[in-house]
Amino acid sequence: MIDRKELRVNAAAMEQALSKRGEKAVNASSAWGVALSLDEKQRLLKTEAESLQAERNRVSKIIGQKKATGEDASAELHSMGDVGKRAKVLDAEAKEAEAAFAMTLLEIPNIPHASVPEGKDENDNEEIRVWGNPRHDEVPAHWDIGESLGIIDFDAGTKLAGSRFSVLRGAGARLERALIQFMLDKHADVNGYDEVWVPAIANRKTMTGTGQLPKFEEDLYALTGEDAFLIPTAEVPVTNLYQDMILDASQLPIKHCAYTACFRREAGSAGRDTRGIIRQHQFDKVELVQLVQPENALTALDELLSHAVSILESLNLPYRLVNLCAGDLGFSAEKTFDLEVWLPSQNTYREISSCSSFGQFQGRRAGIRVRDDQGKPQAVATINGSGLAVGRTMVAILENYWQKDGSVKIPEALQSYMGGMTAITPKVTA
C-alpha cells in the first residue's frame, strides 16, 4: 500500500503521479478522496482525545488536592465520569475510522516510478531492444504442432476439467518437466537464487499482502468453505514467507526462485487466446523474487530482468524487451519490464515474463520490514518476475524450432534434460 505518512504531507503530488495510470486511476481517485477524508477524521479524533486526556489530568490534580485538604470533590468526580464516557465513544470512533482508512488504502494502486513513461495502454509501451533472428516463414500454430505430434491433448483437458485446460503426453510432458528443471537449475546454480517449494494454496491475509486482494478476487479460484485460494503465481507465497517480520539489513538481498502450478480464472479475458496453451486456467511457472533495501529496488529489477533474459538466450528464442507505460502497469507495480518472445505463427511478439519493482508497496501490505541505518524498521522493497512462464516457453519452442518435416528440434540447452533427445518427431502410423 502507499505510505500513509507521505499521504498526509504530499497528497497533491502523489495524486498527480497516480493520475499517470489513466483509466486505471479512475476508481483509485474516489478511494483517494475517501482516504484523505478518513485521515482528516482520525486527526480530529486524535486532537479531541488529547484534549480529553489533558482535561482528565487537570481534574485529577484538583481531586488529589481536595482530598488532601478534606474538601468535597464530588463535582470533579462526576466530571471525570462524563470525560470517561466520552473517551469510550471517542475510542470506538477512532478504531472504526482506522479500520476504514486501512481498507481504503488497500484499494489504491501503487504510485508509478518517475522513470515510467507516459501512456494509456500497451500501444504506448516503449520498445527497449530486440534480440535474435525471428523466423518469418510459414509455421503452423503451436496447437496444431502439438496435436500432430501427439504431445498436447486439448480434448482430454476439456473432458477432465473444462475449457482452457489441457493434458501433455509423452515428449510434451517431458519437455514441460525439462523446462522447469532447466530454469530452476539456471537460477539456483548460476544466478544465485535460493530455491523454495511453497504451498499452492494461500489464505486471505497472504493474498492481500501481495496485492491480489481485495481488488482481484474474481480472478482467483476460491476454496469452498475456507477463506483461502489457489495461488495465481508463486510470488504470493514466496514474498509472504517474510510476512510480519523485521529483517536485519545483513539478511538482504533475499533472492528466491520457485516452481509452482498457477491458477487463474481469466475472468477478464473472454474471447482472448481461446485456442492453445497461451492463456490457460492452470499453468506452470518458475518465479523469481527478491527482497532488497528500498534504495536498491531498481538496481535489483535490472538484475532480475537479466536473469529472466538468460533463459531466453540460453534457449536461443528471439525476444524483445518492453518498458511498460503508466497506463499498462499492474496494480502493485511501480515499474515493469515485459519480455516478449517471438511467435512465428502469429508474426508477433507475445509476453513471456513481466519483471516488476513494487517499491515498498508490498512490504507495507505484508508487514515485511528491515532496519535502516539508524535501526528503525522500514518497509522492505520487493521485486519479482517470471523466469519463465513454462507453457509459453513450450509454445515458443514448438513454433521456433518446428521443421518442415513436422518435427520439432530440442534446443541444445535442454537435450540433457530430455534424456539426449534431439527432436520430437511425428508418430509413424501403419
N, C-alpha and C positions, 0 to 999 in steps of 0.2 A: 504494500500500500504506500501511498505518498506520505511524506514526512509531515506529521501534524503540526510540528513546531514551525516548519517553513511555511505551512499554510497560513499560520497566524501573521507572520511578518512579511510574506512575499506572495500573497494570494493573487494579486493582479498579474504579476509576471508569470506565475505558474499557470494561471488560466489561459493566458496568451499562448504559452508554449503548448498547452493541451489542445488548443484550437487547431494546431497544425494537423491533428488527426482527421480533420474534416468531418465527414458524416458520422464517423465512429465516435466523435466527441459530442454529438447532439444529446444523447441520453446522459452522458457524463456531465454535461453542463448543468442539468437540473439537479443531479446529485451533488454537484459542486456547490450550488446555491444552498441546498439543504445543509450540507456540511458546514458552510460558513455560518448559517443561522444557528445551528446547534452548538457550534463552538462559541458563538456570542452568548447563547443562553447559559452555557457552562461557566463562562467568565462572570456573568451576572450572579449566578448561584454561588460561585466561589466568593465573590465580593460580599454578598449578603451573609454567607457562612462566617467569613472573617469578622464581619461587624457583630454577628451574634456572639462569637467567641470573645470578642473584646468586651461586649456588654456583660457576659457571664463572669468574666474576670473582674470587672468593675464592681458588680453586685456582690460577688463572693467576698471581695475585700471588705465591703461595707458590712456584710453579715458577720464576718470574723471580728471586726472592730466592735460591733454592737454586742455580740455575745461576750466579748472580753470585758465589757463595762456593765453587763447585765441589762442592756436595753432590749426593747421589743424589736425583733427582726422579722415579724410575720409578713409584713408588706413586701420586704425584699425576697423572702422565701417564696411567696406567691408569684412574684415577678419572675423568679428563676424557673418556676413550673411552666409559665407561659413560654419562656425562652426555650425550655426543653422540648415542649410540644412543637414549636416552630422549627426547631433543629431537626426533629424526626421527619417532618414533612419535607424540609429542605434536602435532607439526605436522600430520601426516596426520589425526589425530583432530579437530583444530581445524578443518581445512578441510572435513572431512566434516560436522561439526556446523554450520558456517556455511552450507554448501550446503543442508542440510536445513532450517535455520532460514529461509533466504531463500525456499525453495519453499513452506514453510508459510505465510509471510506473504502470499504470492500468493493463498492460499485464503480469506483473511479479508476480508469486505466492509468498506466504509468505515463510519466511525462517524457516525451521524446527527447533524446540527447540533442544538444545544439548542433552536432555534426550530421544529423539525419536530414536528407534532402526534402524539400517541399514536394508535395504531390498528393493526388486524390486516391489513386488506386495503383494496381500492378502495372498499368501502362506508363506510369511516371517513375518506375524504378530505374536506377542507374546501372548500366552495364559497366562493370569494372574491367573485366578481361574475359577472353575465351582461351581455351586450351584444347589441343588435339586437332585431329582432322576428321570432321564429320563426314560420314558417307552420304551420298546423295543418289545412289542407285535405288531401284525399286526393291523394297524389303517388305515382306508381309508383317502384319501386326503381331505383337507378341502372343496374343491369344490363339491366332491361327498356327503360329510356330509351335506353341506349347501343346496344342491339341494334336497336331500332326505327328509330333514326336512321342505322344502318349505320356507326357510328363505333367500336364495340368488338366485336371478333370473338373470342369465347372458344373456339370450336371450332378455329380456326386456331392459337391459342396452345397448346391441348392437343395438337394434331397435331404441332406443331413441337418442343415441349419437355416436355409433360406437364401435370398438373393445377396450378392456381394460376399459370398463365401466360396472357397474352392478347396480342392484336395490336390496335393502334389504327390506324384507317383514316381517310383524308380529313381532315375537320374535327376529328376526335378526335386524330389525330396532331399537327395544327397547334395545337390547344388545349394539348396537353401541352408542346409546344415554346414556345408563347406564355407559359405559366405559368412555365416555367424562366427564360426571358429576363426576364420582368417581375420575378420575385423577385430575380434577380441584379442587375438594374439598380437596384432599390429599395435593396438592401443595400449595393451598392458606391457608388452615386452619392448616395444620401440618408443612409443610416445609417452610412457611414464605414468599411466593411469593405474589405480588400484581397482581391480575388478571386484564387483559385488554382485550377489544374487539376491533379489528382493521379491517380496510378495507381489502378486498380480492383482491384489485387492487393497484398496485404501479407504480409510474412514473419512468422514466429512471434514474433520479438522485438517487432515493431511491434504485433501483435495483443495481446501481453502488456502492452505499455506503457499501453494504454488500458483494460485490464481484461477484454477478450473471452476471453483465455486466462489460465490453463488451464481455468477453470470452464465456459465455454460452447462448447467445441469442437464438441459435437454439433449446435449450431445453425448452424455455419459450413459453407460449401462449400469443401472441401479440394481442392487440385490434386494429382492423382495423380503420384507420382514427385518431388514438390517439397514442401519444408516451407513452403508458402505457401497463402494462402486468398483467395477473393473477398471483398471488403470488405462488411460489413453496413451501414456508414454512412461518410460522408466524415470523421466525427470521428476515425476511426482514422489515416488517412494525414496529415490536416491537423495534428492535435495532434503527431504524431510527426515533423513537419518539423523540430522542435527537439530531437529525441531526443539525449541525451548532450551537451547544450550548456549552457554557463554564459552567461546573458544579462546584459547591463548593465541597470541599473534604468531608464536613459533609453530603452531599447527598448520598455518596457511602457507602456500595454497594447498587445498584439499582437492584431489583430482580422482574421480571415479569413472569407470566405464561399466556398463551393464547391458546384458541382453534380456529383453522381455518380449513376450507377446503383448500386443497393444490392442485395445478395443475402443472403437468409436462408432457411434450411431450414424454419423454423417448426416445429421438432421437437416443441414442447410445445403446439401449437395445434390438435391433431386435432379436427375437428368444428366449429371456430370459423370463421365468415366464409368458408365454403367456396364461396359464390357471390360473383361480383363481383370488384372490384379493391381492396377494402379491405386484404386480407391476402394479398399475392402473394409468390412466391419471388424475383421480380425487380421492383424498383420504383425510381422516380426520386425524388430528394430534394435540396433545397438546404439545406446545413448552415451554421450559424454557430458559430464557435469563437473564444474569447478566452483569452489568457494574461495574467494580472494578478498584482500583488503579493498575497500571501495575505490581508492585511488588507482588501483591496478586493473580495474574492470575491463577497459577497452584493450589494454595490452594482452590480457588473458583471452579476450574474444578473438584477437588476431591469432593467438597461438592455437586455440581450439579449432578455429577455422582451418588452419594449416594441417591439422591432424585429420579432419574430415576430407580435405583435399587429397591427402596422401593415399587414401583408399582408392579414390577415383583414378589417380595417376598410376598407382600400382596395377590397377586393372586395365589401364590404357583406355579409359572411357572418356570421350570428349565431353567437355562441360563448359559452362560459363558461370562467372561469379557476378552476383547482382546485389547492389546496395538498396535495401527497401526504403521507399519514401515513407513519410509520416503517415499518410493515409492508408498504407498497406501493413503497418506494424500490427503485431499481435497485442492483445490486451495487456500482458505483463511486461512486454519488451520495451527497452529504451532505445535499442539499436539492433538491427538484424541484417545479416548477410544470408542470401539464399544461394545454394549451389544447385544448378540445373543441368541435368545430364541430357545428352543428345539422343533423341529417339527418331531414327530414320523413317519409320513408317508414318510418323506424323510430321516429319520435316520441321521439327521444332525442338526446343529445349524444355524439359519438364523438371519441376522441383524434385530433388532427391535428398536435400538436407537444408534445414534452417538453423543457423547458428546465431544465438542471441545473447546480448548482455541485458540483464534485468536491473542492473544497478543494485540498490538496496531494497527494491520493491518487494521481492520475495522474502528477503531476510527479515523485514519488518513484519510481514504477514505470518511467517512461520516462527518468529521469535528466535532467529538464529543470529547470535551476536558475537563480536570479537572485541577484545580490549584494545583501545588506541594507545598512543604513546604515553598518555597520562594515566593509563589503567582504567579509563572509563569505557564501559560497554557501548558499542555502536552496532547497528545492523550490518551484517556481512553482505558483500556483493556476490551475486550468483551468475554463472554463465552456463549455457548448455547448448547442445546441438546434436543432430543425428550423425552417427558415424559408421554406417549409414542406415537409411531405410532399406531393409533387406529385400523385400519384394520388388521395390522399384529398381534395385540394383540388378536383380534377376531379369527384369524386363529389359533393362539396358543391355545386358549381356546377350540375351536371346536375339535382340534386333541388331546390335552392332557386330556380333560375331556369327551371324547367320550366313550360311554358304549356299550357293546356287543349287547344290545337290540336296538341299533340305536339312543338312546337318548344322550343328552349332559348335564352333570351336570352344574349348575351355581356355580361358585366359591362363597364361603361363603361371601366374602367381597362385592360381587355385588348383593346379593339376595335382600337386602332392596331397591336397585335401580331398581330392576326388579319386584317391587310390591309383594315381597315374593316368587316369582317363584324359585323353586329349581332345575328345569331341563327343557330343551326343548325336547319335545317328538315328535315322528313321528305322523303325522295326520292319524287317523283311517279312512280308506275308506270302504264304504259299499260293 
